[in-house]
Amino acid sequence: MSRGPVLVRSSITGFVQRNPDALDAFPSSAAKTGGAWPSRRTWSMLAAVLPHLREDDNAAINTAVFGLIGEGAGVEFLERRRSADLPDPVAVVENPDSAFDWQSRPDLVWAVLSGVTAWAVGRGTVEAWRSAWGPLIAAAEAGAPDAAGAAARTLAKARPAKARPAKATVPASARRFAPMLTAAGLMEAAA
């Protein structure tokens, strides 16, 4: 069984967050530009391909990774992906306090929250959008306010467009993000 698109994007986001030089690693010589190397385009291609591969088909996964982002970054990414073992965003949304250890490595927290946010945005419903705030609150309360704040900005920007304003409000439990969201113009200041 393969990982879903949200988990794949989360693993890529977490890897690039921890290794920013791997986002766009233009080859050092003209001869190497004809081969595989990590770029925004090839990471996007990898995110599109991996969900279609079986998780136990290492040959296919290795071929896709090495063929798109090259061997150097590919080995690092695969090792990171194997060691990360990210939870399903739905499980995290359903049980934010126990589905993930919010005090783990910051890049893993970032990847999990990115997955939760991507899941909510992908669903496009008010219910999904409101329930996605739970893991952000849990992460912030557990000592990861930076990652939670960044995810809060992304989630606030993705408020469902067809929702009535009263239904798509930031939950009261997420008030800790209010100053940041107000300053970013994503939330009205409380009267």
N, CA, C and O of each residue as an XYZ file, in Angstrom:
764
protein
N       0.845     -1.178      0.000
C       0.000      0.000      0.000
C       0.891      1.242      0.000
O       1.898      1.278      0.706
N       0.541      2.230     -0.762
C       1.356      3.431     -0.858
C       0.917      4.465      0.171
O      -0.176      4.388      0.732
N       1.794      5.430      0.401
C       1.437      6.560      1.255
C       0.619      7.516      0.400
O       0.854      7.638     -0.802
N      -0.326      8.180      1.009
C      -1.159      9.127      0.277
C      -0.394     10.384     -0.076
O       0.696     10.621      0.444
N      -0.965     11.198     -0.965
C      -0.297     12.422     -1.399
C       0.032     13.376     -0.251
O       1.065     14.046     -0.285
N      -0.823     13.444      0.755
C      -0.563     14.358      1.875
C       0.665     13.900      2.657
O       1.509     14.720      3.020
N       0.771     12.591      2.921
C       1.940     12.084      3.644
C       3.217     12.269      2.838
O       4.262     12.604      3.395
N       3.136     12.052      1.529
C       4.317     12.232      0.681
C       4.759     13.683      0.699
O       5.941     13.976      0.877
N       3.810     14.593      0.515
C       4.168     16.024      0.547
C       4.734     16.417      1.912
O       5.656     17.229      1.993
N       4.190     15.849      2.970
C       4.702     16.130      4.311
C       6.130     15.647      4.466
O       6.963     16.347      5.042
N       6.424     14.462      3.959
C       7.784     13.941      4.087
C       8.766     14.781      3.270
O       9.897     15.006      3.702
N       8.344     15.241      2.101
C       9.208     16.094      1.281
C       9.395     17.454      1.943
O      10.510     17.973      2.002
N       8.317     18.025      2.436
C       8.401     19.324      3.117
C       9.317     19.250      4.334
O      10.157     20.125      4.546
N       9.146     18.201      5.127
C       9.992     18.029      6.309
C      11.456     17.872      5.949
O      12.328     18.423      6.621
N      11.731     17.121      4.889
C      13.117     16.920      4.465
C      13.734     18.232      3.998
O      14.843     18.576      4.407
N      13.029     18.961      3.154
C      13.561     20.224      2.618
C      13.697     21.265      3.725
O      14.634     22.063      3.717
N      12.765     21.256      4.674
C      12.860     22.183      5.809
C      14.152     21.942      6.583
O      14.827     22.888      6.990
N      14.486     20.682      6.781
C      15.699     20.333      7.527
C      16.967     20.493      6.683
O      18.052     20.719      7.218
N      16.820     20.372      5.357
C      17.947     20.464      4.428
C      17.647     21.486      3.339
O      17.447     21.097      2.188
N      17.609     22.778      3.657
C      17.195     23.783      2.675
C      18.074     23.841      1.426
O      17.610     24.272      0.370
N      19.327     23.418      1.529
C      20.201     23.414      0.351
C      19.749     22.386     -0.685
O      20.155     22.452     -1.845
N      18.915     21.441     -0.272
C      18.436     20.404     -1.188
C      17.209     20.845     -1.982
O      16.728     20.096     -2.832
N      16.698     22.039     -1.722
C      15.524     22.493     -2.467
C      15.886     22.771     -3.921
O      15.223     22.280     -4.835
N      16.909     23.537     -4.127
C      17.396     23.848     -5.472
C      18.904     23.704     -5.471
O      19.626     24.653     -5.165
N      19.377     22.523     -5.809
C      20.820     22.246     -5.806
C      21.313     22.148     -7.247
O      21.592     21.061     -7.753
N      21.414     23.303     -7.892
C      21.864     23.334     -9.285
C      23.257     22.722     -9.387
O      24.135     23.054     -8.591
N      23.472     21.831    -10.358
C      24.775     21.161    -10.488
C      25.933     22.145    -10.665
O      25.778     23.232    -11.222
N      27.085     21.726    -10.176
C      28.271     22.589    -10.215
C      28.944     22.621    -11.575
O      29.751     23.513    -11.834
N      28.636     21.676    -12.450
C      29.254     21.677    -13.782
C      28.177     21.478    -14.853
O      27.126     20.890    -14.599
N      28.464     21.975    -16.035
C      27.510     21.863    -17.140
C      27.246     20.404    -17.501
O      26.144     20.060    -17.928
N      28.238     19.554    -17.334
C      28.080     18.140    -17.672
C      27.036     17.460    -16.787
O      26.358     16.530    -17.223
N      26.910     17.925    -15.546
C      25.981     17.293    -14.614
C      24.546     17.804    -14.760
O      23.629     17.235    -14.168
N      24.341     18.863    -15.535
C      22.992     19.400    -15.668
C      22.078     18.470    -16.457
O      20.857     18.614    -16.393
N      22.630     17.537    -17.185
C      21.820     16.586    -17.945
C      21.306     15.437    -17.093
O      20.481     14.647    -17.551
N      21.784     15.335    -15.861
C      21.357     14.254    -14.975
C      20.275     14.717    -14.009
O      19.740     15.821    -14.116
N      19.975     13.843    -13.072
C      18.968     14.157    -12.063
C      19.589     15.004    -10.949
O      20.706     14.746    -10.503
N      18.845     16.010    -10.516
C      19.287     16.853     -9.402
C      18.067     17.500     -8.760
O      17.054     17.722     -9.423
N      18.165     17.802     -7.467
C      17.006     18.342     -6.765
C      16.706     19.789     -7.148
O      17.583     20.652     -7.134
N      15.457     20.024     -7.485
C      14.964     21.367     -7.784
C      13.497     21.402     -7.381
O      12.895     20.365     -7.100
N      12.941     22.576     -7.357
C      11.517     22.679     -7.023
C      10.678     21.829     -7.980
O       9.712     21.185     -7.571
N      11.054     21.835     -9.234
C      10.319     21.073    -10.246
C      10.427     19.574     -9.998
O       9.420     18.869    -10.062
N      11.640     19.069     -9.714
C      11.789     17.625     -9.524
C      11.197     17.157     -8.195
O      10.722     16.025     -8.102
N      11.217     18.011     -7.162
C      10.548     17.645     -5.912
C       9.043     17.541     -6.148
O       8.397     16.628     -5.635
N       8.482     18.476     -6.925
C       7.048     18.417     -7.250
C       6.718     17.155     -8.037
O       5.695     16.515     -7.796
N       7.581     16.804     -8.970
C       7.369     15.573     -9.742
C       7.404     14.350     -8.823
O       6.583     13.442     -8.950
N       8.354     14.341     -7.909
C       8.465     13.224     -6.975
C       7.215     13.126     -6.102
O       6.723     12.029     -5.835
N       6.705     14.272     -5.659
C       5.484     14.287     -4.842
C       4.287     13.752     -5.630
O       3.362     13.187     -5.045
N       4.303     13.925     -6.933
C       3.209     13.423     -7.764
C       3.342     11.921     -8.037
O       2.335     11.234     -8.206
N       4.570     11.409     -8.081
C       4.805     10.003     -8.433
C       4.708      9.064     -7.232
O       4.072      8.015     -7.326
N       5.317      9.417     -6.123
C       5.414      8.498     -4.981
C       4.086      7.936     -4.473
O       4.041      6.762     -4.108
N       3.008      8.714     -4.433
C       1.757      8.125     -3.932
C       1.233      6.967     -4.784
O       0.394      6.193     -4.323
N       1.713      6.843     -6.006
C       1.251      5.785     -6.907
C       2.077      4.511     -6.802
O       1.762      3.506     -7.440
N       3.133      4.554     -5.997
C       4.007      3.393     -5.843
C       3.686      2.671     -4.541
O       3.386      3.298     -3.525
N       3.753      1.347     -4.588
C       3.541      0.566     -3.365
C       4.674      0.852     -2.383
O       5.834      0.971     -2.777
N       4.332      0.957     -1.127
C       5.318      1.260     -0.085
C       6.395      0.185      0.021
O       7.520      0.481      0.424
N       6.069     -1.056     -0.334
C       7.047     -2.146     -0.244
C       7.828     -2.360     -1.534
O       8.641     -3.283     -1.603
N       7.608     -1.537     -2.558
C       8.323     -1.674     -3.831
C       9.542     -0.749     -3.832
O       9.547      0.306     -4.466
N      10.569     -1.176     -3.106
C      11.779     -0.352     -2.965
C      12.458     -0.058     -4.287
O      13.004      1.031     -4.468
N      12.436     -1.002     -5.217
C      13.070     -0.774     -6.518
C      12.394      0.378     -7.254
O      13.072      1.245     -7.805
N      11.075      0.393     -7.265
C      10.353      1.469     -7.955
C      10.552      2.806     -7.242
O      10.749      3.834     -7.890
N      10.501      2.792     -5.918
C      10.697      4.027     -5.157
C      12.102      4.573     -5.383
O      12.271      5.768     -5.625
N      13.108      3.708     -5.306
C      14.495      4.144     -5.539
C      14.668      4.695     -6.945
O      15.341      5.708     -7.135
N      14.070      4.042     -7.926
C      14.175      4.511     -9.309
C      13.563      5.900     -9.449
O      14.153      6.776    -10.081
N      12.395      6.107     -8.868
C      11.749      7.421     -8.950
C      12.580      8.487     -8.238
O      12.813      9.564     -8.788
N      13.025      8.193     -7.026
C      13.786      9.174     -6.245
C      15.109      9.504     -6.932
O      15.415     10.675     -7.158
N      15.887      8.492     -7.260
C      17.198      8.741     -7.876
C      17.059      9.322     -9.280
O      17.882     10.135     -9.702
N      16.022      8.908    -10.003
C      15.811      9.412    -11.357
C      15.360     10.857    -11.400
O      15.564     11.541    -12.403
N      14.751     11.330    -10.325
C      14.270     12.705    -10.305
C      15.175     13.662     -9.535
O      15.452     14.760    -10.017
N      15.638     13.272     -8.355
C      16.430     14.222     -7.558
C      17.894     13.830     -7.421
O      18.666     14.538     -6.775
N      18.280     12.721     -8.017
C      19.680     12.325     -7.995
C      20.036     11.450     -6.810
O      19.248     11.286     -5.878
N      21.224     10.898     -6.862
C      21.643      9.940     -5.850
C      21.968     10.587     -4.506
O      21.559     10.078     -3.462
N      22.695     11.696     -4.520
C      23.107     12.320     -3.253
C      21.932     12.704     -2.384
O      21.790     12.203     -1.269
N      21.090     13.587     -2.883
C      19.904     14.013     -2.125
C      18.928     12.853     -1.980
O      18.203     12.769     -0.988
N      18.907     11.961     -2.963
C      17.994     10.820     -2.923
C      18.262      9.889     -1.757
O      17.332      9.454     -1.078
N      19.545      9.577     -1.519
C      19.896      8.697     -0.400
C      19.487      9.358      0.922
O      18.909      8.710      1.794
N      19.789     10.641      1.060
C      19.432     11.361      2.292
C      17.917     11.398      2.493
O      17.425     11.180      3.600
N      17.181     11.676      1.409
C      15.729     11.750      1.504
C      15.132     10.401      1.892
O      14.265     10.335      2.764
N      15.590      9.326      1.253
C      15.041      8.002      1.563
C      15.339      7.594      2.998
O      14.488      7.009      3.668
N      16.529      7.895      3.468
C      16.874      7.565      4.851
C      16.009      8.366      5.822
O      15.510      7.821      6.806
N      15.837      9.618      5.553
C      15.007     10.492      6.398
C      13.558     10.015      6.387
O      12.890      9.992      7.421
N      13.084      9.638      5.206
C      11.703      9.174      5.056
C      11.470      7.882      5.834
O      10.428      7.707      6.465
N      12.441      6.987      5.785
C      12.309      5.719      6.510
C      12.336      5.938      8.022
O      11.622      5.265      8.766
N      13.154      6.875      8.467
C      13.283      7.089      9.913
C      12.174      7.972     10.479
O      11.916      7.933     11.681
N      11.518      8.764      9.641
C      10.502      9.690     10.121
C       9.215      8.979     10.520
O       8.663      9.256     11.585
N       8.736      8.076      9.690
C       7.504      7.335      9.957
C       6.405      8.275     10.433
O       5.923      8.161     11.560
N       6.016      9.200      9.569
C       5.021     10.203      9.912
C       3.627      9.597     10.048
O       3.264      8.697      9.290
N       2.858     10.078     10.994
C       1.500      9.567     11.166
C       0.563     10.106     10.086
O       0.846     11.119      9.446
N      -0.534      9.423      9.902
C      -1.566      9.855      8.971
C      -2.195     11.140      9.514
O      -2.575     11.185     10.684
N      -2.315     12.189      8.687
C      -2.892     13.450      9.162
C      -4.294     13.283      9.756
O      -4.647     13.991     10.699
N      -5.086     12.370      9.228
C      -6.430     12.159      9.767
C      -6.349     11.659     11.209
O      -7.123     12.092     12.063
N      -5.418     10.752     11.477
C      -5.250     10.251     12.850
C      -4.816     11.371     13.784
O      -5.241     11.415     14.938
N      -3.983     12.268     13.299
C      -3.510     13.390     14.114
C      -4.654     14.358     14.392
O      -4.776     14.874     15.503
N      -5.493     14.607     13.386
C      -6.641     15.496     13.574
C      -7.632     14.882     14.555
O      -8.178     15.583     15.407
N      -7.865     13.587     14.442
C      -8.826     12.919     15.316
C      -8.359     12.847     16.761
O      -9.178     12.860     17.679
N      -7.051     12.771     16.970
C      -6.523     12.643     18.324
C      -5.208     13.420     18.440
O      -4.144     12.810     18.540
N      -5.265     14.748     18.429
C      -4.049     15.555     18.392
C      -3.128     15.414     19.597
O      -1.927     15.660     19.488
N      -3.669     15.027     20.731
C      -2.836     14.951     21.931
C      -2.027     13.664     22.024
O      -1.005     13.636     22.710
N      -2.453     12.607     21.358
C      -1.722     11.345     21.501
C      -1.286     10.697     20.196
O      -0.583      9.688     20.234
N      -1.674     11.236     19.042
C      -1.306     10.617     17.769
C       0.137     10.927     17.363
O       0.690     10.271     16.480
N       0.744     11.928     18.010
C       2.108     12.325     17.652
C       2.771     12.972     18.861
O       2.111     13.637     19.660
N       4.079     12.774     18.990
C       4.849     13.392     20.076
C       5.297     14.781     19.619
O       6.260     14.909     18.862
N       4.602     15.812     20.078
C       4.875     17.177     19.640
C       6.221     17.700     20.152
O       6.651     18.778     19.743
N       6.878     16.973     21.017
C       8.185     17.393     21.509
C       9.320     16.705     20.749
O      10.476     16.767     21.169
N       8.997     16.056     19.642
C      10.041     15.406     18.843
C      10.763     16.458     17.996
O      10.552     17.658     18.173
N      11.596     16.007     17.095
C      12.415     16.921     16.288
C      11.549     17.963     15.585
O      10.463     17.641     15.101
N      12.019     19.208     15.525
C      11.239     20.278     14.900
C      10.866     19.991     13.441
O       9.779     20.368     13.003
N      11.738     19.338     12.691
C      11.406     19.054     11.295
C      10.263     18.051     11.188
O       9.475     18.120     10.244
N      10.156     17.120     12.137
C       9.047     16.172     12.128
C       7.741     16.873     12.505
O       6.694     16.615     11.911
N       7.814     17.760     13.495
C       6.630     18.536     13.881
C       6.152     19.351     12.689
O       4.959     19.394     12.390
N       7.092     19.993     12.013
C       6.767     20.802     10.827
C       6.107     19.930      9.762
O       5.098     20.329      9.179
N       6.655     18.759      9.503
C       6.103     17.870      8.478
C       4.699     17.401      8.846
O       3.814     17.357      7.992
N       4.492     17.052     10.107
C       3.164     16.592     10.536
C       2.148     17.718     10.415
O       1.045     17.502      9.912
N       2.502     18.917     10.867
C       1.566     20.041     10.770
C       1.320     20.436      9.316
O       0.214     20.850      8.970
N       2.318     20.316      8.478
C       2.128     20.576      7.044
C       1.148     19.568      6.460
O       0.305     19.915      5.634
N       1.267     18.312      6.898
C       0.351     17.280      6.434
C      -1.075     17.547      6.889
O      -2.017     17.370      6.116
N      -1.241     17.969      8.126
C      -2.573     18.291      8.659
C      -3.179     19.452      7.877
O      -4.347     19.410      7.492
N      -2.377     20.488      7.648
C      -2.861     21.655      6.910
C      -3.220     21.277      5.477
O      -4.262     21.692      4.970
N      -2.366     20.492      4.822
C      -2.653     20.058      3.455
C      -3.923     19.217      3.402
O      -4.719     19.341      2.471
N      -4.108     18.367      4.396
C      -5.327     17.553      4.451
C      -6.559     18.455      4.532
O      -7.520     18.260      3.788
N      -6.535     19.438      5.427
C      -7.687     20.326      5.607
C      -7.964     21.133      4.344
O      -9.116     21.274      3.933
N      -6.919     21.656      3.735
C      -7.076     22.436      2.513
C      -7.628     21.545      1.398
O      -8.506     21.959      0.640
N      -7.111     20.329      1.306
C      -7.581     19.394      0.287
C      -9.041     19.024      0.445
O      -9.753     18.856     -0.545
N      -9.488     18.896      1.674
C     -10.899     18.578      1.927
C     -11.785     19.760      1.550
O     -12.855     19.576      0.969
N     -11.345     20.970      1.878
C     -12.080     22.171      1.507
C     -13.373     22.409      2.258
O     -14.189     23.228      1.834
N     -13.579     21.713      3.364
C     -14.812     21.893      4.128
C     -14.532     22.694      5.395
O     -13.404     22.733      5.887
N     -15.572     23.328      5.909
C     -15.442     24.076      7.157
C     -15.096     23.121      8.291
O     -14.284     23.450      9.156
N     -15.712     21.936      8.292
C     -15.454     20.964      9.352
C     -13.979     20.555      9.377
O     -13.359     20.516     10.440
N     -13.427     20.254      8.212
C     -12.009     19.872      8.144
C     -11.125     21.044      8.558
O     -10.152     20.866      9.290
N     -11.462     22.230      8.092
C     -10.669     23.422      8.404
C     -10.666     23.687      9.906
O      -9.616     23.958     10.488
N     -11.825     23.611     10.527
C     -11.898     23.858     11.978
C     -11.217     22.757     12.779
O     -10.555     23.048     13.775
N     -11.363     21.507     12.370
C     -10.755     20.412     13.129
C      -9.231     20.399     12.985
O      -8.539     19.865     13.853
N      -8.700     20.974     11.911
C      -7.247     21.015     11.721
C      -6.558     21.928     12.727
O      -5.343     21.838     12.901
N      -7.301     22.799     13.389
C      -6.701     23.675     14.397
C      -6.272     22.890     15.634
O      -5.362     23.319     16.343
N      -6.906     21.753     15.907
C      -6.586     20.963     17.099
C      -5.119     20.576     17.201
O      -4.499     20.818     18.236
N      -4.539     19.975     16.148
C      -3.119     19.633     16.221
C      -2.202     20.856     16.344
O      -1.156     20.779     16.988
N      -2.583     21.974     15.737
C      -1.766     23.185     15.860
C      -1.722     23.657     17.306
O      -0.672     24.053     17.813
N      -2.872     23.610     17.957
C      -2.950     24.003     19.369
C      -2.134     23.044     20.225
O      -1.391     23.474     21.107
N      -2.272     21.738     19.965
C      -1.524     20.734     20.735
C      -0.021     20.938     20.573
O       0.729     20.838     21.544
N       0.420     21.226     19.346
C       1.851     21.439     19.100
C       2.351     22.686     19.827
O       3.416     22.667     20.443
N       1.583     23.760     19.752
C       1.990     25.001     20.420
C       2.069     24.817     21.933
O       3.001     25.301     22.575
N       1.097     24.123     22.492
C       1.089     23.904     23.942
C       2.200     22.968     24.393
O       2.626     23.019     25.547
N       2.673     22.108     23.486
C       3.727     21.146     23.833
C       5.122     21.714     23.610
O       6.111     21.018     23.839
N       5.221     22.965     23.169
C       6.536     23.575     23.028
C       7.010     23.781     21.605
O       8.198     24.017     21.383
N       6.106     23.698     20.627
C       6.488     23.928     19.229
C       5.670     25.087     18.653
O       4.994     24.925     17.637
N       5.731     26.274     19.311
C       4.896     27.384     18.839
C       5.310     27.931     17.470
O       4.463     28.439     16.736
N       6.589     27.838     17.116
C       7.025     28.364     15.822
C       6.405     27.578     14.668
O       5.847     28.161     13.739
N       6.507     26.260     14.735
C       5.931     25.424     13.676
C       4.415     25.564     13.671
O       3.802     25.630     12.606
N       3.809     25.610     14.847
C       2.357     25.751     14.939
C       1.914     27.099     14.386
O       0.891     27.185     13.706
N       2.673     28.148     14.671
C       2.330     29.480     14.163
C       2.411     29.557     12.657
O       1.547     30.156     12.016
N       3.441     28.957     12.083
C       3.565     28.953     10.621
C       2.405     28.185      9.994
O       1.839     28.613      8.989
N       2.058     27.053     10.592
C       0.932     26.269     10.074
C      -0.375     27.043     10.253
O      -1.265     26.956      9.406
N      -0.498     27.798     11.349
C      -1.707     28.589     11.595
C      -1.891     29.649     10.516
O      -3.009     29.877     10.055
N      -0.812     30.292     10.114
C      -0.910     31.286      9.039
C      -1.398     30.636      7.754
O      -2.273     31.168      7.071
N      -0.821     29.471      7.428
C      -1.216     28.759      6.211
C      -2.679     28.342      6.288
O      -3.428     28.502      5.324
N      -3.080     27.811      7.428
C      -4.459     27.356      7.596
C      -5.429     28.535      7.552
O      -6.499     28.432      6.952
N      -5.068     29.640      8.176
C      -5.947     30.821      8.165
C      -6.144     31.338      6.743
O      -7.246     31.754      6.385
N      -5.109     31.318      5.947
C      -5.212     31.768      4.550
C      -6.113     30.844      3.735
O      -6.686     31.262      2.729
N      -6.238     29.606      4.164
C      -6.998     28.603      3.403
C      -8.438     28.459      3.897
O      -9.067     27.428      3.661
N      -8.953     29.451      4.562
C     -10.346     29.412      5.040
C     -11.236     29.055      3.850
O     -11.105     29.658      2.784
N     -12.129     28.095      4.013
C     -12.987     27.691      2.893
C     -13.749     28.881      2.299
O     -14.432     29.609      3.020
N     -13.630     29.068      1.005
C     -14.195     30.236      0.325
C     -15.713     30.262      0.336
O     -16.309     31.337      0.415
N     -16.343     29.115      0.258
C     -17.799     29.081      0.168
C     -18.480     29.103      1.526
O     -19.708     29.072      1.614
N     -17.691     29.157      2.568
C     -18.265     29.116      3.918
C     -18.777     30.489      4.330
O     -18.220     31.522      3.957
N     -19.835     30.472      5.095
C     -20.304     31.719      5.691
C     -19.297     32.108      6.772
O     -18.808     31.241      7.496
N     -18.986     33.378      6.890
C     -17.970     33.818      7.858
C     -18.189     33.304      9.275
O     -17.225     32.979      9.968
N     -19.437     33.227      9.713
C     -19.699     32.780     11.080
C     -19.312     31.319     11.280
O     -18.930     30.925     12.382
N     -19.407     30.517     10.229
C     -19.085     29.095     10.358
C     -17.591     28.827     10.228
O     -17.093     27.858     10.801
N     -16.873     29.651      9.499
C     -15.441     29.425      9.281
C     -14.611     30.369     10.136
O     -13.727     31.066      9.637
N     -14.903     30.382     11.413
C     -14.118     31.206     12.328
C     -13.065     30.341     13.001
O     -13.240     29.135     13.174
N     -11.993     30.974     13.367
C     -10.943     30.271     14.093
C     -11.524     29.867     15.445
O     -12.115     30.697     16.136
N     -11.362     28.594     15.832
C     -11.921     28.148     17.110
C     -11.383     28.970     18.288
O     -10.246     29.443     18.265
N     -12.213     29.127     19.303
C     -11.817     29.888     20.493
C     -10.553     29.314     21.130
O      -9.755     30.056     21.703
N     -10.371     28.009     21.033
C      -9.187     27.384     21.627
C      -7.893     27.782     20.922
O      -6.804     27.541     21.442
N      -8.008     28.386     19.746
C      -6.822     28.804     18.987
C      -6.524     30.290     19.174
O      -5.822     30.886     18.358
N      -7.039     30.879     20.215
C      -6.838     32.314     20.448
C      -5.367     32.701     20.590
O      -5.008     33.852     20.342
N      -4.534     31.779     20.977
C      -3.104     32.091     21.118
C      -2.496     32.560     19.798
O      -1.469     33.239     19.798
N      -3.126     32.203     18.666
C      -2.620     32.623     17.359
C      -3.217     33.956     16.906
O      -2.804     34.496     15.879
N      -4.174     34.490     17.651
C      -4.889     35.696     17.240
C      -3.970     36.892     16.950
O      -4.145     37.526     15.910
N      -2.998     37.235     17.813
C      -2.151     38.393     17.496
C      -1.393     38.236     16.172
O      -1.290     39.187     15.398
N      -0.872     37.054     15.920
C      -0.137     36.822     14.686
C      -1.068     36.884     13.473
O      -0.722     37.487     12.457
N      -2.239     36.268     13.574
C      -3.174     36.247     12.454
C      -3.757     37.632     12.193
O      -3.992     38.000     11.042
N      -3.989     38.401     13.256
C      -4.481     39.769     13.104
C      -3.421     40.625     12.418
O      -3.736     41.382     11.500
N      -2.166     40.512     12.858
C      -1.077     41.282     12.256
C      -0.884     40.925     10.786
O      -0.479     41.768      9.985
N      -1.171     39.691     10.438
C      -1.021     39.250      9.043
C      -2.248     39.588      8.206
O      -2.275     39.313      7.007
N      -3.279     40.192      8.837
C      -4.481     40.558      8.105
C      -5.386     39.372      7.802
O      -6.224     39.442      6.902
N      -5.222     38.287      8.546
C      -5.991     37.078      8.300
C      -7.135     36.916      9.291
O      -7.924     35.976      9.195
N      -7.215     37.832     10.236
C      -8.251     37.744     11.268
C      -8.526     39.168     11.744
O      -7.601     39.969     11.882
N      -9.787     39.481     11.994
C     -10.117     40.805     12.489
C      -9.753     40.911     13.959
O      -9.895     39.949     14.715
N      -9.287     42.076     14.356
C      -8.945     42.310     15.758
C     -10.201     42.236     16.613
O     -11.268     42.700     16.211
N     -10.063     41.650     17.789
C     -11.199     41.564     18.705
C     -11.544     42.945     19.234
O     -10.663     43.751     19.534
N     -12.812     43.198     19.340
C     -13.250     44.521     19.794
C     -13.092     44.677     21.284
O     -13.414     45.731     21.832
